[in-house]
């Protein structure tokens, strides 16, 4: 049986959450502050909607990449990302125009409608060297 890998950043957040939830005795304490991260570590629920284009997140099994790495859609079409890797990932546009949120293993992000034309480089927020480009045409 293969044990899933946990990214060190995720392990640190999990440890912090576990430690903050371990209270002692009956005396109230100040609420623990939760570190904020971009994107939030809340997993994206599997999408039941279909998209005009589905880009596969191949991550570790594909040299930390998206497939296709460069894709083209038209304004008004939708794009979703399917995580076929063992790690969690995101598709986060460099300029902030879109962000799938965390996509867990085997899940597909909700379709995102492309409303403006242009070249949109994006990356995985957990693996910044993992990049792709989405070109939206008229």
N, C-alpha and C positions, 0 to 999 in steps of 0.2 A: 504494500500500500504506500502510495506517495503522499508525503506530508506537505501541505501547502506552505510556501515560503511567506514570511511576513517581512515587509519592508521595515528597516530599523525605525523610520519616522513613525510608522503606524504602531510598532511595538511600544515606542515611547509614549504615544498618546494613550494607548490601551493601558499601560502601566500607570500613567497619571490618573486616568479615570478610575481604575481599580483601587489605587491608593486613596483617592479622595472619597471613595464610597465606603471605605472601611472605617467606620466610626467606632468609638469605644464608649462604654457606659451610657448613662442616660442624660448627660449634660448636653445641652444644645451647643453647637459650634457654628461659626460663621460659614455660610455656604462657600464651597470650593469654587474657585474660578476655573472655567474651562478654557483652555487655549483655543484661540480662533485660528483657523487655517483656511486657505483658499485653494481648492474648494473644500466645502464642509465634508467631513468623513461619512455623512449619511448616504448610504447606498441608494442608487437610483433603482426604483422598482422596475421589474421587467415590463417592457412596453408591449401592449397588445395591438397598437396601431401599426400600420405599415408605412414605410417611408419610400420616397422615390428612389433613394440611394441608400444602401447600407454599407458602411465602411467597417472592415474587420480590424479589431485591435489584436495584433498577433504578438505583441510584447516580447517576452523572453523566448517564446518558441519561434519567433521570426526576427531575431536581431533587434529587438525593441523598436518595432515599427507599426505603422498602420498600413492596411492594404485595401485599396491602392493608396500609395503615399501622396499622390496628386490626383484629384478628382474634379470633375466639372458638372455643375447643375445650372439650371436656369432660375431666374428670380421667380419666387412663388413655389418652387419645389422644396421638398423636405429631405433632410438627411438624418440618419440615425447611425450610431456606432454600436457594433456587437463585440463584446469582449470574449474572445476565444482563448485567452491566456489564463494562467493560474493566479496572476496578481490582479489587484484592483487597478483601474485606470480612469482617466478622464479624457475628454477632447475639449480643450479650452482654447478659444481663439485668442491670439496674442494681444489684440486690441480690445478684448472684452465683449465682442459682439455676440458670442455664444459660449456656453459652458454646459456640458452634459451632466455635471455633477459626477459623483463616484459611480462607476459602472462595475459591479461585482462580476466575478467569473460566471460565464454562461448567460449573462443578461444583455439586453439590448436597450440602449437609451431611448427616451421618448424622442419622436421625430421633431426636428427643429426646422422651422420654415425659414428659408433664406429670402430676405426681403429687399436686400440691396445688392447691386452688382459690384464685383471687385474680387481681388485676390485676398484670401483670408488664410494666412499661415496660422497653424494651431499646434498645440503640444499637449502632452500629458502632464498635469500639474504635479504628479508624484514622480515622474521620470522626465525632467525637462529636455533631455536629449532626444526624446521620442517625439518626432515632429511629422507633420503632414501639411498639405496645402489644399484648400478648397477654393476653386475658382467659380464664381457665380456670374453668369452672363445674362444679358437681356433676353 
